[in-house]
Amino acid sequence: MPSLIAENLNFSYDSPILENVTLSLNAGETLSIMGVSGSGKSTLLHILSGFLKPQSGIVKLLDKDVYQLPQEELLVLRRDEIGIIFQSHYLFLGFSAEENLEVASLLSGQKIDQELLSLFGILEVLPLNIGSLSGGQQQRLSIARILTKKPKIIFADEPTGNLDRETAFNVMQLLFDYVKFTQSSLVFVTHDPILAHKALHAYRLEHTSLKPLK
C-alpha cells in the first residue's frame, strides 16, 4: 500500500505554480525534488504534508484523504505519523539539547533513541544550551528530534542546507538508512543533484510540472 498518493494537484498564486502534479511513494522508498528558486518546491512539500490545501487534486497519506479529514484527525496524523524537517532548526532557545529532545519524546510517547543520537554525533552536546551549539550541531539535533517520534513519512525541505557537504551526505545517508530500517518514507527538497539522485525517485519541478531528473 502506498504511503503517499498525490493526484492531479493544482495550485496558483498570481500564476500557476503546480498543474496536474501526480506522484506516489511506497513504504521504504525515498523521493527527491529539485528545481530553481521560486519553482514551487516548498509549496508542493507543504501540500503533500497536509499544511496547504491544493486548489484541486487529492493527497492521501497512509491511506487517509488528508484534505477530507476533520481538523482534529489531521492534527493527530501530523503529530503521530508525519515528520517535518526544515532548513531552519526551530529548536527551543533557552533549553538544552537534551530538553529539546525530551519535549519531542513527551509529545510522541516515544523514548529517546541513544543509538540514533550517537549516529548523528550529538550525544556529547546533550547537556549544552542550544545557543552554544554550532549551526551543524543544531541541524543534526533538529533532525534527530523529528526522528525521535518514529514518523512513518518524513518531509524535508533542504534538510542539510546549513551543513558542509561531507556532513550533509552523512546525515542524508542516516535518513536513508532510517527509512529502510523502519520502512517509513522520505520526500525531500534539495539543490544538490548528487543528493537528489541518491533517492529512489528523483524529480525536477519545472514549469509547474514534475519531470524525472536526468
N, C-alpha and C positions, 0 to 999 in steps of 0.2 A: 504494500500500500504506500503510495507517495506521501511524504511528509509535507510537501508543498505543491500545490497546484495553482497556477495563475492563468486565467483565460481571458483573452481579448481586453486587456487593461487599456483604458484611455484616460488621459489627464491633460488638462490645459491650464495655463495661466493666461497671459495675453495671446499666446500662440500655443499650438500643440506641443506637449512635452513627450507624451507617450501615446502611441497609436497601435492598438491591437497587439499588445505585447502578451505573449503566451510562453510559459515555461513550466517545468515540473522537476521535482527533486525527490529522490528516494532516501530512505534511512541509510546512513553510512556514506553518503555522497557529498561532494563539495562543488560549489558553483561560484565562479568569479565574474565580475562585471567591470569592464574598463570603459573609458570614454573621456572626452575632453571636459574641462571645467564648464559647468552650465548645461551639460548634455542631459541631465535628469537622473543621474545615477542615485543620488541621495533620495530624490523623490520616489524613485522606484523602490528603494530599500524601505522607505517609510510606509509605502503602500503594502508591500509584501509582509511587513512585520506587524500590520494592524494598527498603525498610528495615523494613517492618512487615507481616507476613503476615496477610491477612484471615482471618476465621473460615470464610468461604466466598466463592466467586467466583474470577474469573480476571483476571490482569493480564498483558498482552503488551506488551513494549517492543521495538520494532524487530523484530517478528515472533518474539520469543522469550518463551515462557511463563515469566515471571520466577520464580514460586514452585515451578516444577518443575525449575529449573536446579540442577546441582551447585553447591555453595558457591563453588568456585574460579571457575567460569564466571560466576556472579553478580558476584563481585568484579571480574573483568575487565570486565564490562559496565558496572559503576558507574564504574570507573577511566577507561575509554576513551571511553564513549559518552554518559554521563549527567553533567550539571552540576547541582549543588545550590547554591542561593543562599539563605542565611539572613539574617534581620534582624540577628543578631549577626555580627560580622565574621569571627571565627575566624582571625585573622591570627597569624603567629608574632611574638610580642613579643620585643624584643631584636634583631630583624632589621630591615634597611632595607626600604623599599618594593620596591626592585629585587630584593633577595634573596628576598622572598616570591614574586615573580613567577618567579624563576629556579627555585625549588623546583617550582612547577607545571609549568614548561617541562621540567624534567628528568624528572618523573614521567610526563608525557604524550608526550614526544618531539617536542613542537611548539615552534617558535620563538616568542619574544615578539613580538607584533604592535605595532610602534611607532605605526602609524596608529590602532589601537584605543586605545592609551594617550592619544594626542593627542585623540581624540574624547571620551574620558572626563575630559580635563583634568587628568591626573595625571603627565604627563611631567616636569614641573618638580619633583615631590616624590620622584622615584625614589631620590635619594641619602639621603633623610631617614629617621630611625628611626621605626618605627610609632608609638611613644609621642608623637612630636611632631606627628602629623597630627591634623586635626580629625575629628570623627565622620563628617562627609560625605565627606571625602577617604578615610578608611578604608573606608567602604562602597563607594565607587566603585572603589577598588583591589581590594576583595574580589570585586566583580562582574567586573572585568577579569581577575582571576586565574582565575576559573572559565572565562571565555571563551577564555583562552589555550590550553586543551586542545581547543578546537573541538568541543564536545559536540554530539551530534545531537538531544538532547532536554534541555531545561532545566526544572527545577522550582524555583520561587522562592517563599519564604514571607515575605511582607511585605518584599520586597527594597528598598523605598525608605522604610521606616518611620522611618529616622533622618535623612531628608533634608527640607529645606524643599520646599514644593510645586512651585516652579518647577524646582528641581534634580531633584526626583522625576520630574516629567513629562519632562524632558530625558533622564534616564537610562533611563526606560522606553521612550522613543522610540528610543534607541540599541539597546535589547534587541529591539524590534520590527524595526528595520532589520536587525539581525544575523540574526534568524530568517528574514526574507525573502531576504536576500542568500545565506545559507548553506543555505537550505531545510531548516533544523532545525525544532524545535517548542518551544513555551513554554507551561507551565502555571504560573500564579501566583495566589497568595492576596493579597487586598488589602481594605482597609476603605474605599477611595476609590471611590465609584460612577462617577466620571468616568473614572478609570483603568480600572476594570473594563469599562466599555462600549467602551473602545478595542480590546479583544480581539475576535477574530472570533467566538468563542463565549463568552458571558458567563452565569454561573450563580450562583444563591444556594443555599447549603446550609442547609436549613430543615427542622426536624422529621425528621431522618435521611435526607432525600431531596434530590436536586439538582433545582432548578427554574430555567427560563430567567429571567434577570434582566430585569425590566421597566424 
